[in-house]
Structure formats: structure tokens, C-alpha cells
Amino acid sequence: MTHPFLDLAPLSAARFASIEDRVARLLSTEQNVLIMQGEALLPLEGAIRAAAGPGTTALNVITGPYGQTFGNWLRDCGAKVIDLAVPFHTAVSAEQIRQALAEHPEIDFVSLVHAEAATGNTNPVAEIGPVVREHGALFYLDAVASVGAEPVLVDAWGVDLCVIGAQKAMGGPAGVSAVSVSERAWARMAANPGAPRRSYLSLLDWKERWIDGGRKALPHAPAQLEMLALEACLDRIEADGLDAVMARHARAAAATRAGAVALGAGLEPYVYEAAEAAPVATTLRAPAGVDAAELVAHALASDPALPLAAGGGALAKEMIRVNHYGPDATPGTVRASLTALGTALTEKGLPTDIQPALRAADEAWR
Ligand SMILES: *Cc1c(COP(=O)(O)O)cnc(C)c1O
């Protein structure tokens, strides 16, 4: 008897290339798209190490923990790094980027996270892209937490290196990811003597061995299960329509936000402005005197399948995350998450109004 995911026919180069082409369509780009066979950290790190070096001056925008990681990689590559950090409860503005570029005309690389699932904010890339393009810097964007939840328009926004992963709003697997690469980015990498070569991190190796050869032969065995899962995930997005998938995420965010406020008990959106809140996940500030991690553990005890988490690291005490993405971007999951949080708060001695919260959520969903 054949096993459904062990006894697989080989995955052809043509099929691998067709999956890349579908990811390119998802990102509205004519650029090369490389699928990288690892979690999104692989292309995120590979793209920075390829494009940045001792001659680089990078503007590194920090709106959450990933921005901090990118700054560390950039410094490790020998780049001069100018950090632009904004409080995690807001977004960066195009004007802040414009000012930073004007103060440091030598900046030739800008790294930005589009949406941060970890902090629940999203940055206005449509406004920032033209500012970066006008300055002439290479534009690196982490769109892992935005793709599928809100528009990601690589060519229209002038993004040179855009990294995605399937595990958030695309509702797919972790373990396979992709990066789009502009002609300018390829040129920058080719001129960088420190860019990884003969390495699993190397984008240039893939260009040489895969793209330049017309995508006829894969450089090494594809991660077959992950590729098939990514393909199935694209099938599902294309069947539902990307716009419908994004609308579900926007509704889930609006409903969670409205419902959490209506619960009372002092629960507040962590990101003050709704326009700066990411559609992929909603972060909430625990009421004064309530430990967020304890509250989440309590809520999960009633239903461990809910997409609730406490903030990471230093945010664990104050931040509650409702990860309403992928298959969890539904009214049912939003309602169940609000009910579990409301019940846990009531049991902690902070009475909540669950029915009005659910009504507010339903209304916001519509
Ligand atoms: C989720 C996410 C990633 C991928 O990291 P994991 O923690 O492995 O899921 C990368 N960047 C951003 C902005 C993310 O939200």
C-alpha cells in the first residue's frame, strides 16, 4: 500500500518553477522569485548577507523584534547601521523615513518589516516605497506576516528584496519560503565580495545554477513535502481569491479589536490606531494588575486550540496576541477567542460582558 506522503513521485523542475511563478503572481511582481527551502529566516538572512557588506550604510527600521534581528545581521556583515526605532504600539511613517534619509544621504540600503505578527502593527509600505526609491537605496522588506492578509505589491512599491513565508496568513506550512529579487538587487549582490557563495544561504548560487540555466535542473533535491504543501496552499488561495482571503483577515482584526474593547475590564488594543494595526494578528494590552501570560494560559485551559499567545520576551507580562490568521481568520475563532479571554478575566475577578463583546465583533465583521 502506498503511503500518502512518503511514497511520492519525484517533484520535477517544471513543477518547482510553476510554484515559483504562482508566488510571483501573489506578489504582483515580474522579478525573479526564488523559493528557499527553509523557514523564512533562511531568505531573510540570505538576502541581507548577500546585499550588505562593509561598504553598506543601512537604515534599519525597528517596529518589533524582527527589525532588531535584521540590525544584528547587518552589523555582522560589516554594514554601518542607522537604527530608526519607533514604539511597538505604532507604525513608522513615510515622513520619518524621508527625514532619516535626508539626514544620512549615504544610506544605500533600507530594511523594513511590513507587518509584525509579534507586535501587531503594520507599516505603510505603499507610502514608504516611493520615498526609498527616490533616494535610490535598495529596499528590503519582510512581508512574512503581511502576505495573504493585506496587499503586498512588490513592483508597484519598488521593493528590491521581498521575503515571504507560507505559515501566517497564507495558511500554509512553515519550512518553505520565498524571496523576490530585483535586477538592482542581483547587481548589488554580484558586486559584494562577502555575499555567500557555495553555501545554503546563497541566493547567487541559485541564480547561477537555477535561474541562469533556464530553471531546467534543480541544484539539489527539493523539500518535497513542503513544496507540495505550498502548492496546495496556493491552490486554496487562488480558489478563494486573494482579495477574499485578505478581506477575511481584515474582518478578523476589526472584529477582535471591537470585541476586546467591548469586553470591558480594561482590555485595550496594544496598537493605538486601528489603521496601524496588522490584519494578520491583533495584540491586546492586559488590564493593569493582570499578567498576560497567566491570563492566556488560563484562557487556553478551556480550549487549547485557540490561537492565543502572550507576547514574546519582555512583552509576556503585558501583551496578549490573537493570531487570527490562515484557517483561524473566521468569525467562529474570533468569537471563541473573545469568549475565552472574557471568561478568564471574569474568573480573575475582572467582570466582563461577553454577549455585548460578541455582538460588537459580529457587527465589525460585517
Ligand atoms: C512570523 C514572522 C517571521 C517568521 O518567523 P517565525 O517566528 O519562524 O514564524 C518573520 N518575520 C515576521 C515579521 C514574522 O511575523
PDBQT file of the ligand as one rigid body, heavy atoms in Angstrom, charges set to zero:
ROOT
HETATM    1  C1  LIG A 401       6.354  35.117  11.724  1.00  0.00    +0.000 C 
HETATM    2  C2  LIG A 401       7.323  36.047  11.160  1.00  0.00    +0.000 A 
HETATM    3  C3  LIG A 401       8.523  35.597  10.607  1.00  0.00    +0.000 A 
HETATM    4  C4  LIG A 401       8.883  34.142  10.592  1.00  0.00    +0.000 C 
HETATM    5  O1  LIG A 401       9.335  33.763  11.822  1.00  0.00    +0.000 OA
HETATM    6  P1  LIG A 401       8.777  32.567  12.707  1.00  0.00    +0.000 P 
HETATM    7  O2  LIG A 401       8.923  33.087  14.111  1.00  0.00    +0.000 OA
HETATM    8  O3  LIG A 401       9.666  31.420  12.459  1.00  0.00    +0.000 OA
HETATM    9  O4  LIG A 401       7.366  32.269  12.350  1.00  0.00    +0.000 OA
HETATM   10  C5  LIG A 401       9.367  36.533  10.069  1.00  0.00    +0.000 A 
HETATM   11  N1  LIG A 401       9.080  37.843  10.071  1.00  0.00    +0.000 NA
HETATM   12  C6  LIG A 401       7.932  38.303  10.597  1.00  0.00    +0.000 A 
HETATM   13  C7  LIG A 401       7.666  39.764  10.574  1.00  0.00    +0.000 C 
HETATM   14  C8  LIG A 401       7.021  37.430  11.159  1.00  0.00    +0.000 A 
HETATM   15  O5  LIG A 401       5.889  37.905  11.700  1.00  0.00    +0.000 OA
ENDROOT
TORSDOF 0
